[in-house]
Amino acid sequence: MTERKPRDESWEAWANRKLEEALEAGAFDHPEGQGEPLPGIEGPYDPLWWVRRKIEEEGLNVLPPSLSARREAERALEAAFRLADERQFLAALDAVNAFIRRANAVSVWGPPTTLRPLEPSRALALWRETLRGGLAWPEARDRLMP
């Protein structure tokens, strides 16, 4: 609908004409979700449903910066634990520690950050244990970031 409304046509007539053209072209023949229940219809009433949906669709971050920093540090650490090379792991760990130091140095609103830089020797020992299969990632995370 990029066509501009002609000057000699009323808004109502123009809108009706565009609607008729779309109907003839089959634009409404197979709408998305046709025959499926409305998402969230079974849940409790939520007056802010549209806000939550928009946040989810846009991938917006609504956490306070300190909690967001913790989540980002955990994601980066998890990615580091998937590496198979020790040098790459240590480089990734250095990056995580640098991120944690930056997050702690910035004065932010919300709860204070509880992050502290990770001890490389301890992280390396846990990484080696996960490589051997003796430790799963969630347990290693809990030992490193209580």
C-alpha positions, 0 to 999 in steps of 0.5 A: 500500500505504497500508492498515494491517495489521489486528490480527487478521491475521498479517504473512505473511497480510497480505503474501500478501493484498496481493500477490494483490490486486496480481497480480489488478490487473495491477500486475506485467503490464508491468514497466519494462525487461521484455525489455531487458538489465540496464543495465551487465551487459556492463561489468566487475564493480564492487562499488560499482555501486549507489553510482555509480547512486545518485549519478547518479540523485540528481545528487549532487556528489562533487567536492571544493569547489574542483573543483566551484567550477571546474565551476560557474564554467565552466557559468555562463561558458558560459551567459554566452557564449550571451547576445546582448546585451553588457550582459547578458554583462557582468552575467553576467561580473560574477556569475561573477567574484563567484562566483570571488572567493567560492570563492577566499575560502573555506577548503576541503578538497581541492586548492586552487582555480586559479580567478582572476577573469576580465579583462572586456576579454579576456572581452568580446573573446572573446565578440565573436569567438564571436558572429562565428563565429570562435571556438567556446566550448571554445576561448574557455573554454580561453583564459579559464580555462587 
